[in-house]
Amino acid sequence: MVELVNRLRWSTTRARMLHGCARHYYLRYYLAWNGWESEASSATRLAYALSKMTDLPSLVGEVVHDLIASHLRTLEAPVEITLDPQEALRRMRGVWADARQHWAMGAESRVASPKRHRPVAEIFYGEENRDPDRLRVLANRAPECIEAFLRSGLLSRLREAPREDLLWLDPAGGSFDERTVLEIDGIPVHCVPDLVWRTDGDVEVVDWKTGVPTVSDGDQIAAYGLWAVGKLGADPERLRGRLVYLAEGTREEPVPVDREALETAAATIRSDLQEMADLLARPEENLPLPMDRFRRRDEPAVCGRCHYRVFCWPDGVPAPPR
């Protein structure tokens, strides 16, 4: 069996986590490592289980992305498969029911086999009944996003496109795949565009969003543009991006991806990697400094949504000041 090595890597998720809370980054990418081993410490096993945790907003995004990715792959087949929006709700209910069952089985079961039985934050932290209206709205968002995708003009254009113009379709809903890795200065940069296709002579990078727009969405597209140039051979002069906000009635937002945007994205990635390396005791082995060197956020309004809050707030996150 090939030994797994915890290498320094860049991804949008890692960079956002580091900037948001360095302690969270440490718990997720260092303490959790080897948490699947039988001899791992209880803290490492817990950190590993929490690395597989989802929450309802994240679950909406995962299920919607997986269903869209699977559906787009059928465009390459002779017959397009029907996509049922209610399948999103069925999948979410399955994950929720499984998490609830393992929670009820006791503390040991809650962290056992987290890849097969994913913990759900709202259940794990006893928040299932705190705001039922919010949970209902979020649950309904998943089929609504699928319905918006099916109504979208982009899907209509993709159906009419020659199969050879579909240059990249997310192969597994965002999971790791060596094809998604671009190296910058010898360090793996992990990018998983939802779709890359050729349209009107340009190469367009597309990303679906199930949440509200953020200022970093365009930066993510630029990073994907770097990947498209490096891995697909896209011409930087004929590259563009598109963000599709499915929770907003399929609002499509074009994103310019020119040479300046690509250079800025590469510089940002290098800066992020340097920040990550500065927190290593032995960079050549990707071994971190002690945990207390990773700054903790300490903002109850933010910490109350963190999957790792049990490490920093074992007695519960205090209510934020009014």
C-alpha positions in Angstrom: 0.0 0.0 0.0 1.3 3.5 -0.9 2.1 5.5 2.2 0.1 8.7 2.3 2.2 11.9 2.7 0.9 15.1 4.1 2.3 17.5 1.5 2.0 21.3 1.5 -0.7 22.2 -1.0 -2.7 25.2 -2.0 -6.4 25.3 -2.7 -9.1 27.9 -2.4 -10.5 26.2 0.7 -7.1 26.0 2.4 -6.2 29.6 1.7 -9.6 30.9 3.0 -9.3 28.7 6.1 -5.8 30.0 6.9 -6.9 33.6 6.5 -10.1 33.1 8.4 -8.6 31.3 11.4 -5.1 29.8 11.4 -6.1 27.6 14.4 -8.8 26.1 12.2 -6.3 25.5 9.5 -3.9 23.7 11.9 -6.7 21.4 13.3 -7.9 20.5 9.8 -4.7 19.9 8.0 -2.2 18.9 10.7 -3.9 17.6 13.8 -6.4 15.6 11.8 -3.7 13.9 9.7 -3.5 10.1 10.4 -6.7 10.3 12.3 -7.9 7.2 10.4 -5.2 5.1 12.0 -6.3 2.8 14.8 -3.4 4.0 17.0 -4.2 7.7 16.6 -4.8 9.7 19.7 -8.3 10.6 20.7 -7.7 14.3 19.7 -6.4 13.3 16.3 -9.3 10.9 15.7 -11.8 13.6 16.7 -10.0 16.2 14.4 -10.2 13.7 11.5 -13.9 13.0 12.1 -14.6 16.8 12.1 -12.6 17.1 8.9 -15.4 15.0 7.3 -18.2 17.0 8.9 -20.7 18.9 6.9 -23.4 21.3 7.8 -26.7 22.1 6.1 -25.5 25.0 3.9 -22.4 23.0 2.8 -24.5 19.9 2.2 -26.8 21.9 -0.1 -23.7 22.9 -2.1 -22.2 19.4 -2.2 -25.4 17.7 -3.3 -26.2 20.3 -6.0 -22.7 20.2 -7.4 -22.7 16.4 -7.4 -26.0 16.2 -9.2 -25.1 18.8 -11.8 -21.7 17.2 -12.4 -23.3 13.8 -13.0 -25.9 15.4 -15.2 -23.4 17.2 -17.4 -21.5 14.0 -17.9 -24.6 12.5 -19.5 -24.4 15.2 -22.2 -21.5 13.2 -23.6 -23.7 10.2 -23.8 -26.1 9.4 -26.6 -29.1 10.2 -24.4 -29.3 12.9 -21.7 -30.5 11.5 -18.4 -33.4 13.2 -16.7 -32.4 15.2 -13.6 -35.1 15.1 -10.8 -34.8 18.2 -8.5 -36.2 16.1 -5.6 -33.2 13.8 -5.8 -31.3 16.6 -4.1 -33.7 16.5 -1.1 -33.6 12.7 -0.9 -29.8 12.7 -0.8 -29.7 15.3 1.9 -32.3 13.5 4.0 -30.2 10.3 3.7 -27.1 12.1 5.1 -29.1 13.7 7.8 -30.8 10.5 8.9 -27.5 8.6 9.0 -25.8 11.3 11.1 -28.8 11.4 13.5 -28.6 7.6 13.9 -24.9 7.6 14.7 -25.3 10.5 17.1 -27.9 8.5 19.0 -25.6 5.4 19.2 -23.2 7.3 21.6 -19.9 9.2 21.7 -17.7 6.6 20.1 -20.0 6.0 17.2 -20.1 9.8 16.5 -16.5 9.8 15.4 -16.3 6.2 14.0 -15.9 5.7 10.2 -16.6 9.4 9.3 -15.9 8.8 5.6 -18.9 6.4 5.5 -21.0 8.1 8.2 -20.4 11.9 8.0 -21.2 13.9 11.0 -23.5 16.9 10.5 -22.7 20.0 12.6 -26.3 20.8 13.5 -26.8 17.3 14.9 -23.3 16.9 16.4 -23.6 20.2 18.3 -27.2 19.8 19.4 -28.6 22.6 17.2 -31.1 20.6 15.2 -34.1 22.3 16.9 -32.6 25.7 17.4 -33.9 27.3 14.3 -36.2 24.9 12.4 -37.4 27.6 9.9 -33.8 28.2 8.8 -33.2 24.4 8.3 -36.4 24.2 6.3 -35.4 27.1 4.0 -31.9 25.6 3.5 -33.3 22.1 2.8 -35.6 23.6 0.1 -32.8 25.5 -1.5 -31.2 22.3 -2.9 -34.1 21.3 -5.2 -34.7 25.0 -6.0 -31.1 25.3 -7.2 -31.5 22.2 -9.4 -34.7 23.6 -10.9 -32.8 26.9 -11.6 -30.0 25.0 -13.3 -32.5 23.1 -15.5 -34.1 26.5 -16.5 -30.7 28.1 -17.2 -29.8 29.5 -20.6 -26.3 28.0 -20.0 -27.6 24.5 -19.9 -29.5 25.1 -23.2 -26.3 26.3 -24.8 -24.3 23.3 -23.4 -26.9 20.9 -24.9 -26.3 22.4 -28.3 -22.5 22.5 -28.1 -20.4 19.9 -29.9 -19.2 17.2 -27.4 -15.5 18.1 -28.2 -16.1 21.6 -26.9 -16.8 20.3 -23.4 -13.1 20.5 -22.3 -13.6 19.6 -18.7 -16.5 18.4 -16.6 -16.1 18.0 -12.8 -15.4 14.2 -12.6 -16.6 13.6 -9.1 -18.3 16.6 -7.6 -15.1 18.3 -6.3 -13.2 15.3 -5.0 -9.4 15.0 -5.3 -8.1 13.9 -8.7 -4.5 14.2 -9.9 -5.8 15.8 -13.1 -6.9 18.8 -10.9 -3.4 19.5 -9.7 -1.3 22.2 -11.2 2.2 22.8 -9.8 3.5 26.3 -9.0 7.1 26.4 -8.0 7.0 22.7 -7.4 4.0 22.8 -5.0 0.7 21.2 -5.8 -2.1 23.7 -6.5 -5.5 22.0 -6.3 -8.2 23.4 -8.6 -11.6 21.8 -9.5 -13.5 23.9 -12.0 -17.1 22.8 -12.4 -17.0 23.2 -16.1 -14.6 24.4 -18.8 -15.9 24.6 -22.3 -15.2 26.3 -25.7 -17.7 28.9 -26.8 -17.5 31.5 -29.5 -13.8 30.8 -29.9 -13.0 31.4 -26.2 -12.4 29.0 -23.4 -14.8 29.7 -20.5 -14.4 28.6 -16.9 -17.7 28.1 -15.1 -18.4 27.8 -11.4 -21.9 27.1 -9.8 -22.7 28.8 -6.5 -25.5 27.8 -4.2 -24.9 30.6 -1.6 -24.7 34.3 -1.7 -22.0 36.1 -3.7 -18.7 36.9 -2.0 -15.8 39.2 -3.0 -13.5 36.2 -3.5 -15.6 34.4 -6.1 -13.8 36.2 -9.0 -10.4 35.3 -7.5 -11.4 31.6 -7.5 -12.3 31.8 -11.2 -8.9 33.4 -11.9 -7.2 30.5 -10.1 -9.2 28.1 -12.2 -8.1 30.1 -15.3 -4.4 29.4 -14.3 -5.3 25.7 -14.2 -7.0 25.8 -17.6 -3.9 27.4 -19.1 -1.5 25.0 -17.5 -3.5 21.7 -17.8 -5.8 22.2 -20.8 -3.5 24.5 -22.8 -6.1 27.3 -23.0 -4.9 30.5 -24.7 -4.6 33.3 -22.0 -5.8 35.7 -24.6 -9.0 33.8 -25.2 -10.0 33.0 -21.7 -13.0 34.1 -19.7 -15.0 33.1 -16.6 -18.6 32.8 -15.6 -20.2 32.6 -12.1 -23.7 31.1 -11.9 -25.6 31.9 -8.8 -28.3 29.2 -8.6 -29.9 30.5 -5.4 -30.6 33.8 -7.1 -32.7 32.6 -10.0 -29.7 31.5 -12.1 -28.0 34.9 -12.2 -25.0 34.6 -14.5 -22.1 36.9 -13.9 -19.3 37.1 -16.5 -15.8 37.4 -15.0 -12.9 38.8 -17.1 -9.9 36.5 -16.9 -7.1 38.4 -18.7 -3.3 38.2 -18.3 -3.3 40.6 -15.4 -5.9 38.5 -13.5 -3.9 35.4 -14.1 -0.7 37.1 -12.9 -2.5 38.4 -9.8 -3.9 34.9 -9.1 -0.4 33.3 -9.3 1.1 36.0 -7.1 -1.7 35.5 -4.5 -1.1 31.7 -4.5 2.6 32.2 -4.0 1.9 34.7 -1.1 -0.5 32.2 0.5 2.0 29.4 0.2 4.6 31.5 1.9 2.2 32.2 4.8 1.7 28.5 5.1 5.4 27.7 4.9 6.1 30.3 7.6 4.0 28.2 10.0 6.2 25.1 9.5 8.9 23.9 11.8 10.4 21.8 9.1 9.2 23.0 5.7 10.8 20.1 3.8 8.6 17.7 5.7 5.5 19.9 6.1 5.8 19.6 9.9 4.0 22.4 11.6 5.0 24.7 14.5 3.2 24.0 17.8 -0.5 24.6 17.8 -0.3 27.8 19.8 1.6 29.5 17.0 -1.5 29.2 14.8 -3.6 32.3 15.7 -7.1 31.6 17.1 -9.9 33.8 15.8 -11.8 34.2 19.1 -14.9 35.8 17.7 -18.0 34.0 19.1 -20.2 35.0 16.0 -17.7 33.2 13.8 -16.5 30.4 16.1 -20.2 29.4 16.6 -20.2 28.1 13.0 -16.8 26.4 13.1 -16.9 22.6 12.9 -13.8 22.5 15.2 -15.4 24.6 17.9 -15.2 21.8 20.5 -11.4 22.1 20.5 -11.4 25.8 21.4 -14.6 26.0 23.3 -15.2 22.7 25.0 -17.9 24.1 27.2 -19.7 25.8 24.3 -19.2 29.0 22.4 -20.4 32.0 24.4 -23.2 34.0 22.9 -21.9 37.0 20.9 -22.5 40.4 22.5 -25.6 42.2 21.4 
